[in-house]
């Protein structure tokens, strides 16, 4: 039976890979996709834990009140001093393409400590879970030291800070935080901060092939991910770093389970299965999204999101990642091991690998994650919107019936989270009002003539209308081929879509440049293949990443 299941899993992975192996993709890139994003060794699946639920409606309401506290400045936090320049940089923490390099420069090489402390303070974690400020500072310092232990070019404290900030964007800017409890937000932020703690700068496959101690310890399965989790919880056993010291036993078990699930889901070999599972959930007639799976999907997408950030950031991350790959290749050469894909510094297709990564990994992941968030947050958005409208609001009776028939336990909790008793009373009164449908339709036309969203309200503020108009074009462009997009209750902003299009276009230009250099057998670096597009402002080349890597024919 076990052999049959293993063969079935392998067949499923082959089916997934068959979709990402067109003739246009170089063999090296195919090998890399296959070795990185599928499991090389079949292993039994862990039984999923029962999904966490709201402990009570009161708990849900408290989680909703978070929104009003999101922008408290960290300068008011006790016992933690922030340099003025760091405070200035952190004002942009809600931006999708947040510059963690700038934070690193102003923060004396401690971006994770400052950013992690800021985020946890913004979400009220210190107060809600009675975390002593000095203990949190000790914990973050230890985590930062662990990230810096192996002096990795890519998997270091900068990467940890970048992923934590990206998770914050998903929580705050999409509204995902309204769906989660306080403890779930706490677990998600800590999982993001620690997800690559003490990373060795080498892949799971390298550990397995070279037979390292941690590969032996974790039986060749999710080697690094298990190590990150275990090492983190070992630090939490230290009294000076135990940020969980005031959690109840139940809260600790829930927190630990969530963190384990999320960090294990960052194992790239589970990528295709993770996407396939989420697609199936979204396609079901009455989709119910498991919280742990949703949170894991968000963290996984944040972990691979740098190709979806602005070009200068993405290019710098790519330089550092390739340098780390090449250093692994150097070790493989010394040990007499075959080169892992993209690890041979003399024969690597830089631009082609990034195009393949964007097209077959990042774009599909962000699309599925976006669909998941819109499905989850639709009911919450409708309730929140109803709180800001005036008494002219009209709710179509048919729309109301459809919404109620599909309401799940989570949706009910979210309703309680977003509405007070008075709000609910106002909404009920608004439902009985008739005769203002023409006003509603007219206002909807003014906001967006092409929109078919039945849930737009006539009391949209000027600022909201401006945002909707400015986001109209990219949203339509992205969803033009998706017949379901017009039926969504709620659409999140997707700044990553424009970045992905621009970055892929730039890599294609550079792929042509790289091909010419290879034909002439010229020695070149990443700086040599970086060509600005027409109309692009060329920045000072001295500011380029110092991690350019030589590629020799």
Secondary structure, 3 states (H helix, E strand, C coil): CHHHHHHHHHHHHHHHHHCCCCCCCCHHHHHHHHHHHCCCCCCCCCCCCCCCCCCCHHHHHHHHHHHHHCCCCHHHCCCCCCCHHHHHHHHHCCCCCCCHHHHHHHCCCCHHHHHHHHHHHHCCHHHHCCCCHHHHHHHHHHHHHHHHCCCCCCCCHHHHHHHHHHHHHHHHCCCHHHHCCHHHHHHHHHHHHHCCCCCCCCCHHHHHHHCCHHHHHCCCCCHHHHHHHHHHHHHHCCHHHCCCCCCCHHHHHHHHHHHHHHHHCCCHHHHHHHHHHHHHHHHCCCCCCCHHHHHHHHHHHHHCHHHHCCHHHHHHHHHHHHHHHHHHHHHHHHHCCCCCCCCCCCCCCHHHHHHHHHHHHHHHHHHHHHHHHHHHHHHHHHHHHHHHCCCCCCCCHHHHHHHHHCCCHHHHHHHHHHCCHHHHHHHHHHHCCCCCHHHHHHHHHHHCCCCCCCCCCCCCCHHHHHHHHHHHHHHHHHHCCCCCHHHCCCCCCCHHHHHHHHHHHHHHHHHHHHHHHHHCCCCECHHHHCCCCCCCCCCCHHHCCCCCCCECC
